[in-house]
Each structure stands twice: as structure tokens, then as C-alpha cells.
Amino acid sequence: GYCKTCNEGWILTNYTCTECKEGSYAEGNKSKECKLCPKGMYQPNKGQGKCLTCGRYEYQNEEGETKCKKCSPNCKTGCNKENGHCLDCISGYELNQQTGECIECQKGYYSDFTTNNTCIKCPKGYYSSTTKSIRCEKCYGNTYSDEEGLSQCKQCDSSCKTCDNTNGKCITCKNGYKINLNTNKCEPCQTG
């Protein structure tokens, strides 16, 4: 008994059928060779006629594999099935277009769903004291930030009761002080 054709997933060599191993496949019933599963695909079983595609949060960057690797947990909607590069990033990270890596935002920066995978400097009046920030906090009370990208607020002048949180200029003064409109600082009231 000589074989002339084989089942899908098997190859015909010298009238004998041989089963393809895991990570490979043979289409149809006249295949002469088992082909390796391409990048982005896998096959955990032997004797198969096709390979399976890696899932949304998986990739395989080598040929002939039996399983997929997991995308970085910082990828938001998955990764490239052939190299693992993130398609986009979760909030608090920005995408390095060359490496496909999600890199955490530094202090003074933030990223969220509106920033298009880019870390943005906190605006004046706001700050971010931690890495991976998804928003900037407002400078409250007697504090301000007069430049973008600050990781902490600055103290207003000690004579101010309240100050503008974007420039530190006094808005109201402590008892016994009045605003000097030229310097925007509070000065002691004259007695008498």
C-alpha cells in the first residue's frame, strides 16, 4: 500500500504520509512540506492544515511557534501581532513610535484619552507630583505654579491671604495688610 495523497496536516514523502509537528501546518492533501507558522500566528497541535492567529492582546515575533506571547499590560487596545509593539497606551503613558513601547509620563506631565498617546506638561496653575499621572492637580490655597510642567506648587508670598494660582500675585491680604497694585504684594497698612 502506497499513499498518493495524505490528510490535511500531513505530507507525502516517498509514498508515505508524515504528520506535521506543532508550530507548522500543511494545506490540502498533496502537500510536500510542512510550513512553519508565520509571525503573528501559532499552532499548538500537530497534524494541522492551518495556523491560528494570535489574539488582540497577544503577539508572536518568531516563526514556527506553538503559542503567543502577551502584549505589555501598558498597551491600551492591543499590540502588533508580529512584533508586540503597542498600538496605543493606557493613560499615564506615552507611545514611543520607534520601539512601540509605552513609557510612563514623568512628574509634571500627564496623559489621558484626549492627549493622543503623548505626555503633556501640566498647565500653569496645576502640578503633577507623581509619574504615570492621568491628570494634573490644581494648586490650591496659598500656592501657585507660574510655569508649565511643575511637579509641585510654589508658596505664595507670606503676606498674601490668597494668590492667583497661575502667577503667585496676591489677590487678598492678611489682616493688617493691603495690596500694592504695582508689585501685587501685600504691604502693612499705615497706622493713624
C-alpha positions as CSV (number, residue, x, y, z in Angstrom):
1,G,0.0,0.0,0.0
2,Y,1.5,3.2,-1.3
3,C,-0.1,6.6,-0.4
4,K,-0.8,9.0,-3.2
5,T,-2.5,11.7,-1.0
6,C,-2.5,12.5,2.7
7,N,-4.9,14.1,5.1
8,E,-4.5,17.8,5.6
9,G,-1.8,18.5,8.1
10,W,0.3,15.6,6.8
11,I,2.9,15.5,4.0
12,L,3.6,12.9,1.3
13,T,7.2,11.7,1.2
14,N,8.2,8.6,-0.8
15,Y,4.6,7.4,-0.8
16,T,4.4,7.7,3.0
17,C,2.4,10.2,5.0
18,T,4.1,12.1,7.8
19,E,2.3,14.3,10.3
20,C,3.4,17.9,10.6
21,K,4.7,18.9,14.1
22,E,3.3,21.6,16.4
23,G,4.1,25.1,15.1
24,S,3.7,24.0,11.5
25,Y,1.0,23.1,9.0
26,A,0.3,21.6,5.6
27,E,-2.7,22.7,3.5
28,G,-4.7,20.4,1.3
29,N,-3.9,16.7,0.7
30,K,-1.0,16.9,-1.7
31,S,1.5,19.0,0.4
32,K,5.1,18.0,0.0
33,E,6.4,20.0,3.0
34,C,5.2,21.3,6.4
35,K,5.4,25.1,6.5
36,L,6.2,26.9,9.7
37,C,3.5,29.1,11.2
38,P,4.4,32.8,10.2
39,K,4.9,35.6,12.7
40,G,1.7,36.6,14.4
41,M,0.3,33.1,14.3
42,Y,0.8,29.8,16.1
43,Q,-0.3,26.1,16.2
44,P,-0.4,24.1,19.4
45,N,-1.3,20.8,17.8
46,K,0.3,18.5,15.3
47,G,-1.2,17.4,12.0
48,Q,-3.0,20.7,11.2
49,G,-3.9,22.3,7.9
50,K,-3.6,25.9,9.1
51,C,-2.2,28.2,11.9
52,L,-4.2,30.2,14.4
53,T,-4.0,34.0,14.7
54,C,-2.7,35.5,18.0
55,G,-5.4,37.3,20.0
56,R,-5.9,41.0,20.4
57,Y,-3.5,41.3,23.4
58,E,-1.0,38.7,22.1
59,Y,1.8,38.6,19.5
60,Q,4.4,36.1,18.2
61,N,7.6,37.6,16.7
62,E,9.1,34.2,15.6
63,E,8.0,31.6,13.1
64,G,7.0,28.0,13.9
65,E,5.7,28.7,17.4
66,T,3.1,26.8,19.5
67,K,1.7,29.7,21.5
68,C,1.6,33.5,21.5
69,K,3.3,36.0,23.9
70,K,1.4,38.6,25.9
71,C,1.4,42.3,24.9
72,S,2.7,44.7,27.5
73,P,0.0,45.5,30.1
74,N,0.5,49.2,29.2
75,C,-0.9,48.6,25.7
76,K,-4.4,50.0,25.7
77,T,-6.2,48.3,22.7
78,G,-3.6,45.6,21.9
79,C,-0.4,45.3,20.1
80,N,1.0,44.4,16.7
81,K,0.6,40.6,16.3
82,E,4.0,40.2,14.6
83,N,6.3,42.3,16.9
84,G,4.4,43.2,20.1
85,H,4.6,46.9,19.6
86,C,1.7,48.7,21.4
87,L,-0.9,50.2,19.1
88,D,-1.6,52.8,21.8
89,C,-1.1,53.3,25.6
90,I,-3.2,53.4,28.7
91,S,-3.5,56.8,30.5
92,G,-0.3,57.9,32.3
93,Y,1.9,56.7,29.5
94,E,3.1,57.8,26.0
95,L,3.9,55.8,23.0
96,N,7.5,55.6,21.6
97,Q,6.8,55.4,17.9
98,Q,10.2,53.7,17.2
99,T,10.1,50.9,19.7
100,G,6.3,50.6,20.2
101,E,6.8,50.8,24.0
102,C,4.6,52.7,26.4
103,I,6.8,55.0,28.5
104,E,5.5,56.4,31.8
105,C,4.8,60.2,32.0
106,Q,7.3,62.0,34.2
107,K,6.4,64.2,37.1
108,G,4.9,67.5,35.9
109,Y,3.3,65.7,32.9
110,Y,0.1,63.7,32.3
111,S,-1.7,61.7,29.6
112,D,-5.3,60.6,29.2
113,F,-7.6,59.6,26.4
114,T,-7.5,63.1,25.0
115,T,-3.7,63.5,24.6
116,N,-3.2,61.1,21.7
117,N,-0.6,58.8,23.4
118,T,1.6,61.8,24.4
119,C,2.6,63.1,27.8
120,I,1.6,66.7,28.1
121,K,3.0,69.3,30.5
122,C,0.7,70.4,33.3
123,P,-0.6,73.9,32.6
124,K,0.1,76.9,34.8
125,G,-1.9,76.7,38.0
126,Y,-1.6,72.9,38.1
127,Y,1.0,70.3,39.0
128,S,1.7,66.6,39.0
129,S,3.8,65.1,41.8
130,T,3.9,61.5,40.6
131,T,5.0,59.6,37.4
132,K,2.2,58.0,35.3
133,S,-0.3,60.8,36.1
134,I,-3.6,60.7,34.3
135,R,-4.4,64.3,35.3
136,C,-2.8,67.3,36.9
137,E,-3.9,68.6,40.3
138,K,-4.9,72.3,40.8
139,C,-2.7,74.5,43.0
140,Y,-5.0,75.4,45.9
141,G,-4.9,77.6,49.0
142,N,-1.8,79.7,49.2
143,T,0.1,78.1,46.4
144,Y,0.7,78.6,42.6
145,S,2.6,77.3,39.6
146,D,3.7,80.0,37.2
147,E,5.2,77.7,34.6
148,E,4.1,74.5,32.8
149,G,5.3,71.1,33.8
150,L,5.8,71.6,37.5
151,S,5.8,68.7,39.9
152,Q,4.8,70.8,42.9
153,C,3.2,74.2,43.6
154,K,5.1,77.1,45.0
155,Q,4.2,79.0,48.1
156,C,2.6,82.4,47.7
157,D,4.2,85.4,49.5
158,S,3.7,85.1,53.2
159,S,1.8,88.4,53.2
160,C,-0.9,87.0,50.9
161,K,-4.1,85.5,52.3
162,T,-4.9,84.1,48.8
163,C,-3.0,84.4,45.5
164,D,-3.5,83.8,41.8
165,N,-2.6,80.1,41.3
166,T,-1.0,80.8,37.9
167,N,1.4,83.6,38.8
168,G,1.5,84.0,42.6
169,K,0.3,87.6,42.7
170,C,-1.7,88.4,45.8
171,I,-5.5,88.5,45.5
172,T,-6.4,89.1,49.1
173,C,-4.2,90.1,52.0
174,K,-3.9,89.0,55.6
175,N,-5.5,91.3,58.2
176,G,-3.4,94.5,58.6
177,Y,-2.1,94.4,55.0
178,K,-3.2,96.0,51.7
179,I,-2.3,95.2,48.1
180,N,0.3,97.3,46.4
181,L,-1.0,97.4,42.8
182,N,2.5,98.0,41.4
183,T,4.1,94.9,43.0
184,N,1.0,92.8,43.5
185,K,2.2,92.1,47.0
186,C,0.6,92.8,50.3
187,E,2.2,95.6,52.5
188,P,1.4,96.5,56.1
189,C,-1.3,99.2,56.4
190,Q,-0.1,102.6,57.7
191,T,-1.4,103.2,61.2
192,G,-3.0,106.5,62.1
